Amino acid sequence: GGQPRNVQPFSDEDASIETMSHCSGFSDPASFTEDGPEVDEEATQEDLEYKLKGFIDLTLDKSAKTRQAALESLKNAFSSKILYEFIMERRMTLTDSIERCIKKGKSDEQCAAAGLACLLCVQMGSGIESEEIFKTLGPVLKKIVCDGTASIQARQACATCLGICCFIVTDDITELYSTMECLENIFMKAYQRDRDTNGVSSTHNTVLHISALLAWTLLLTICPMNEVKKKIEMHLHKLPSLLSCDDLNMRIAAGETLALLFELARETDADFFYEDMDLLTEKLRALATDGNKHRAKVDKRKQRSVFRDVLRAVEERDFPTEMVKFGPERMYIDCWVKKQTYETFKEILGSGMQYHLQSNDFLRNVFELGPPVMLDAATLKTMKISRFERHLYNSAAFKARTKARSKCRDKRADVGEFF
């Protein structure tokens, strides 16, 4: 055996090329070319695994920059391809590397390691192996989340990771409650600040409070109903205070959490009654029609859109159903619980979300999609639209759109006939 050759670059661009190119054919039917050369899938898989082994080794490098780049490369691979067997053989090595990077690394490295921990659990799904990973990483994540001397970005990433990993792996109800309490202790500080001032002032801690609140909300969706009732009684009267926060993302997180709490409350009790309903709907309506000039237009548009839906949920018990397409399949998001879960995993998986919805057994179980739909290359080819047909369709759509816009923009359309 000769010396192993050095594994080269870790830039995001390189990592995405290395990993995404191998799985694009699975996630997008249009990527199959009719006359392209056949790819040796076994050789490609071996090449990918060789590179990933190199990245795992480099998570122990002396250079912080090298370790972080290796973590990012692994994140790109785990989000864009199912690597269950490869990870299963190396799960303890990966867990040790992540633990070391979170404990000893600086802010950026800790964030990358926490993100990789999320993806490791997403890949492994729920099971004994994942529980072992969480038993090792859970205490480390909690320690960073509660450590006031750690960077806000690292605490934020660890709070998100703690919520997602607990959601995936834990069957232990006491561990679930313990994790929720840890997250609760973080975002409840936003309530305390509200009692001291006339409004929630935006500080550098706000991003941490938002992540803790969203992670806690995700865990609430898998709690037993008696625990859900306790949490609703504890938080439903306090959450509206966060709607006055200067930070747009905090207002949105608080609004969406309120909508989800009302949805759960009405599931547990059809006759659920909220005492301050008039005051709450007045606040929500003000946010749904906010026209303050000191706010950016993009922020106002986003806020109005979200709070129109929140107001409908609270006032009319209504939810605007959304459809998500992935490959030949469709998934309907028809409640706030499903929306919250989908948005959380989409944030972690990014562009790999569609691929994982098609192929990841754990995610398909979460969203009740059944076993993965197996499609051979011939079926995928028949689904593909030819380049000429796509060109004709786009041309027709462009002409129709231009014609409609021209009619609206034509000044003569607004002028009456005087002659």
N, C-alpha and C positions, 0 to 999 in steps of 0.2 A: 503494500500500500504506500503510494506516494503521498505527499503533503496535500491536504484538501485545498482547492483553489479558493481565493477570497471571494465572498459574495459581494457583488457590486451594488450600485446606488440605491438609495432609499427615498428619493424625492417622491412626492405625491403622484407626480406625472408618471414616473417609472413604475411605481407600485400599482397604479391603476392600469397601466398598459399590461403589466405582467399578470395581474389577476383577472381584470375584467375581460380581457380578450379571450380567456379560456372559457368563460361562462356566458358570453353574450349570445351564443347560439341557443342556449337553453332558455334564456329569458325573452328573446325576441324572435318570433318566427321569420321576420323579414331578413334576419341576418343569414339565413341559408341561401347560398347562391346556387343558381341552377347549373352553371357550368364550372363551378369552382373545384379545385383539387380536393381530394378526400384527405381528411385530417386523421393522423394516427392518434386516437384519443388516449391510448395507454401511454405512449411516449410523452404526450403533452401533460398528462397527470403526473408522471414520474418527474418531469422537469419542474412542474409547479411545486411538488412535495420537496424536491431537492432545495429549491429556493426558500421555501418556508422553514425547513430545518435550519438553514443558514440564518434566517431572521430570528428564530428561537434562540440559537446560540448567541447572537449578538445582543439579546436583551440583557446579557450578563457582562457586556463590554465595560471597560473602565470609563469610556467617554459617554457623558450624559447625552450628547447630541446623537451619537450612534445608537444608544439604547432607545431614545425617543423615536428615531427614524425607523428602527426595527419594529417597535410597537405599532406605529402608524401603518407600516406595510402589512403586518399581520391583521390589523383592523380592516384594511381594504380587502384582504383575501377572505376573511371570515364573513364580511357583510355581502360579498358578491358570489359566494359559492358554498355549497354544502360540503363540509369536510369532516363528517362525523367520525369515520373510522380513523382518519389521520390524527384527529384531536384525541380520540379515546386512548390511543397508545401513548400520548404525550401529555395527558391532562394534568398530571402532578407536576411535571416539569414546567408547564405553562403557568400553573397556579403559583408555584414557588417564585417564578420570574415576576409575575404580576404583584405578588405580595412584597417582594423586595423593592420593586420600583415605586410602589405606593408608600412604603415605609421610609425609604432613603432618598427618593428622587425629589426634585424641585417641582414647582407648580405644573409646568407643561407636561413633564414626564408622568406626574401623578394623574393628570387628566387623561393622557393617552392610555395609561395602564387601567384606569377605571373603565374607560370605554371598551377596552379589550376584554375586561372581565364580564361586562354585559354581553358582548358578542359570544364569548366562550359559553355562557349559560344558555344563550339563544340556540347555539349549535347543539349543545348537549341535551337540551330539553329537560323535562322533569324526570328525576330518577335518582337512584342511590349515588351514582357518580357525581351528579350535580350537587346533591346535598353535601357531599364531602368537600366540594369546592367552596360552597357557601360557608361551611363550618370553619374553613381556614380563612376566607376573605372577609366574612361578615364582621367579626370583631375589629379587624383593621380598618374597614370602611367606617364603622361607627365611631372609632377613635378619631379619625380625621374629620368627620362631620362635626363632632363636638369640640374639636380643638380650635380654640379662638386664635391661636398663634399661626395656624396653617393659612395658606392663601385662600381667598374667597372662591377663586376658580376651582381649586382642588376640592374644597368642601362641597361646592355645587355639583361637580362631577361625581363625587363619592355618594352624595345624597341620591342622585338619580340612579346610580349603579346599585345602591343598597335596595331601593324600591323595586327595580326591575328584577334583580337576582332573587329577592325574597318572593316576588310574585311568581317566578318560574319554578323555583325549586322546593320551597318549604311546604311540608305537610304538617309541621309542628305548629299548633295554634298558639302556643306560648311564645314561640319565636316570631310569629307574625305580629302579635300584640306588642312584643318588645321592640321590634323594628318600627312599628307605627308610633310608639311612644317616643322613640329617639327622634323621628322626623317631626312629630308634633311639638316637641320641645324647641325645635328650631323655628318653625313658622309662626308659632304662637307669640313669639317676641314682637311680631308686627302688630298684634293686638295691643300689647303693652305700650308700644310707642304711641298708638292711637289714643290711649287714655291720657297720655301726657301732653298731647298737642291737639289742636283743632282738626288736624288732618294727618294722614300718614305721610311723612316727609320721605322723599326718595333718598336712600343712602346706598353705599356700596354693598350693604348686606342684603338689599332687596332681591338681587338675583339668587342668592342662597335661599331666601324665604320662598321664592317662587318654585325653585326646584324641589324643595322639601314638601311644599304644599301639593304639587302635582304627583310626586312619588307617593305621598300619603293617600291621596285620592285614588290612585291606581290600586293600592292595597285594600282600600275600603271596599272596592268592588268584589273582593273575594272573601269578605268577612261574613260570619254567620249573622242572621237577621237581628238577633238580640243585641249583638255588638254594634251593628249598624245603627240601631235605635239610640243607643247610648251616645255614639259619636254625633249623630244628628242633633240630639238635645244639647250636647256640649258646644257645637260649633255654628249651628244655623243662625243664632242670634249675634254671633261675633263676626262672622265672615262679611256681612254687608259693610262693615267699617272699612274693609280693604278696598272697596269700590271708590273711595276718595283718594287713593294713593296717587302720587304724581307720576308713577311709572305705569305706562300703558300695559306692559306685559303682566304686571301684578293685577291691574284692574281686570284684564281678560281672564287670567288664571282664577281669580276670585269669582268672577261671573260664571265661568263654566263649571267651577266646583259647586256653586250654588244650584245651578240647573241640575247637576248630577245628584246632589243631596235631595232636592225636591222629587226627582224621579224615583230614587230609592225609598224615600219616605212614603210616597203614594203607593209603591209596590207593597210595603209592609202594612200600610193602613189606607184603605181606599177613601176613608173620610178624614184624612189628615188635614189639620187646620193650623195655619200659621198666623199668629196674633198680629204681627206688624206687616201684614201683606200690603196694605195701602202705601205705607212708607217705602217698602222695598220696591214695589212696582213703579212708584214715582221716581226713585233713584235710577232704576233700570231704564225707564222711558227717557229720562234726561240723558243718559249715556248713549242710548240708541238714536237720539236726535241731536247729539252734541254738535254745536256749530261754533265753538270758541275759536276766535281768530288766532290766539297764541299757540294753538296746536297745529302740527304739520298736517297737510291735506291727506297724506298717505295714512298717518295715524288715525285721523278722524274717520276715514273710509273703513279702515280695518275695525275700529272700535264699533262703529255703527252697525256693521255687518254682523259682528259677533253678538252684540247686545240685542239686536232684533230677534235673533234666535233664542237667546237666554230669556228675554221677556215673554216670548211665545211659550217657552217651556214652563215658566213659573206661573204665568197667567192663564194659559189655555191648555196646558198639558200636551203641547204639540211639539214634534221634532221634524225638521226638514230632512227627509231621507236622502242620503247620498249614495252614489254607485261607484264602486272601485273596480276597474278592469285590470286583469292580469292574465296574459295569454288568452286562451279561449274561454276563460271563466269570468264570472261576475260575482261581486259581493256587495250586499246592501247594508249600509250603516244606518240603522233605524232607531237608535237610542243613544243617550249620552254616555252610558257605560261603554258601549261598543266604540263610540267615537274617541273617548278618552284612551282606551286600550290601543286602538289603531294609531292614534297620533303619537303615543309614547314609543311604540316600536318603529314607527316610520322615522322618528327623530334619531333613533339609534342605527337603523339599517340604511337610511338614506335611499340612494338609487337602487339598493339591493332588496327593497321591500317587496316589490312585485315578484322577484325570483323566489324569495323565501315563502311568500304566500302560495306559490305554486308547488314548492318542493319540501318545505320544512314541516315535518309531522307535528311538532309542538305548536307552531303558529296555526296550522290548519285545525288542530283540536281546539285551540283557544277561540277561533272564529267559527267553529262548527262547519268546516268545509269538507269533512270526510277525507278519505285517503287521497294522495296525489293522483291527478289525472295523467296517465301515461300516453304520450303521443310519439309516434315514430317519425322519422325524418320525412317519409312520404306524405304523411298527413300534414305536417308543417309546411311542406312545399305547396300542397293544394290550397292552404290558407293564405299563401302569399299573393299579393296583388302585383301584377307585372309593372315594370317601371313606366311603360307607355300608358297603361290604364291609370296609374297614379298621377301621371303628368296631365292627362285629360281631365281628371277629376279636379285637380288643383287649379287648372286654368279656368274651368267653368265656375268654380267657387270664387276665384279671384275676380272674375268679370261681374258676377252677381253682386259681390260685396262692394265693388267699386261703383257699380250703377246705383245701388241703394244709398251709399254715402254721398254720391254726387247729387242725388235728388234732395237729400237733407241739407246739403251745404249750399245748394244753388240759391242765391239771394232772391232770384226772380220768383221762386216758389212761394215766398212770403208776401209778394206784392200783388194786390188785386188788379183786375183789369179795369182800366178807366176809359178805354177807347172802344 
